[in-house]
Amino acid sequence: MPIRQTLARFTPSFVIPSLAVVALSAAALAHGGHASAPKHRPTPDELAAFKEAKPAFERHCFRCHTTAGRKSKRKALEHMSLNGYPFGGHHASEAGKAVREVLGAEGSEKATMPADDKGAVAGDDLAKILAWATAFDRAQAGGQAGGPQKEDHHAH
């Protein structure tokens, strides 16, 4: 008797669904306990802010965070994929906060991005990206000021 039939014959019916749950849980925990969040529906204000900020994202972020980027890496894309809008990756639901953190705009934190030119996002480019981050957070919070309450961002 082939192994598959043997296993099916002697494996209790609760084991197979349990294995599926374990596999899904392992995928969700693969990076700090969170998986890619479903994409949200951007508000008109958020889309307008993104349109203004997109050239700055292209100059500073696309080279690593898009599949076509010359320095594209799987890990960068898993964290935040800018291949389309809304963004993808497991930080997509907290993109505003994550972008402010890596650009050093979250208080005392220093910029950690762009990885090859830390702190290079400045002036008008920084202002436009931060305006987008505020619009993104407002959209995530359902239009309320202040932005969403999400889990703490972890170090990379």
N, C-alpha and C positions, 0 to 999 in steps of 0.2 A: 504494500500500500504506500503511495507517495506520502512524503512528510506532511504536505499541506492537508491532505485528507486526515492523516493521523492526528495532527494538531487540532483540526476542526472537531474531530470526534471526541477528543479528551479534554479540550480546553473549555472551562466554564464560560457561559455566554457573557458574564460581566467582565472578563479579562480583556477582550478585544476593545470594547469602548473605553476601558480604563487606560489601555495603552495609548489610545488616540489622545486622551486628555493629557497624559504624561508628555507625549510628543509636542502637543500644542503649548503646554506650560513651559517646556524646555525652550521652545522657540521664543516665547515671550520673555523668558529670563536670560536669554542669550546675551543681552547687553543691559546690565543694571536693572533688570526687572521690568522693562517696558519694551513693547513692540511698536511697530509703526502705527501711528494713530490714523484713523480714517480722516480723509480730507474734509475740511469744512467748506461752507459756502461763503466766499468772500463778500463783504458788503461793497456797495458802490464807492464809499469813502476809502476802503482798504484797497480796492482795485486802482483807484486814482492815485493813491500814495505809492503803490507798487509801480505804476507806470512812470511816475516821477523818479523813483529810486532804481528802476531796472538798469539804466546805464551804469550806475555806481556798482550794483551787484555784478554786472558783466565785467567791469574793469577789475574788480577786486576779488570776486568769489567764484565766478564761473570756471576759472582755469582748474580748480580742484573739485568743485561741487556739481559738475555736469559731466555726463559720460563723454562729451566731445571735448572737454577741457584738456589742455596739453599736460596738466599735472594731475589728472583725475586718478583717484584711488578709491577702491571699494570701501574702505573705512570711512572716508570723507562722505561718500554718497550715502552710506548707511546712516550716518549721523544727520545729514541734511542734504537732500538732493534738490538742486535747483533746475532740474530738467524741464519742469513745467510749473504752472502756478494753479492752485496753491502748491507749496513745496511738499516734498516727500521726505522720507526718512523718519527715524524714531524720535527726532526732536521737532517734527513738523507742528505738533499741537502746541508747542511752547516756543515757536520760532522767534517771536518778538523778544522774549526774555533771553533766549540763547544767543541771538545776534547781538543784543546789547552787551551781554557778558563777554563774548569773544572779542568785541571791539573796544572793551574797556570802559563802557559807558554805564556800568552798574555800580557806581561808587568807587571804592578804593582798588578795584581790580585793574590790573594792567591788561592791555590788549594782547591776545594770544593768536589773533588772526589778522590778516592772512598769514598762514604758517610760514611762508617764505619772505614776508615783509611785515612783521608785526607792527601794528600801529599805523600802517600806511593809509588807512581809511580816515580821512580828516576833512575839515572844511565843509564845503557844500555837499560832497559825497556822503560824509558822515551825517550831516543834518538831514539829508533826504532819506537815508536808510533808517535813521532813528524816527523820523516822521512816519515812515512805513511801519516800523515796529509798534509805535503807539496806535496806529490805525488797526493793525493786526490784533493787538491785545484787546482793543475796544470791541472789535468784531467778535473775537472769541468769548468775550464777557457779555455778549448780547447787547452791545451798545453802551454799557455802563462804563463810566470813567474808572481808571485804575488798572484795568486788565484782569486777566484770569488768575485764579489761585491754582497753581499747578504744583506737582511734586518738585522737590529741590533738584536743581540741575547738578549733575555730577561732573567731576573732573575728567578730562580726556588726556 
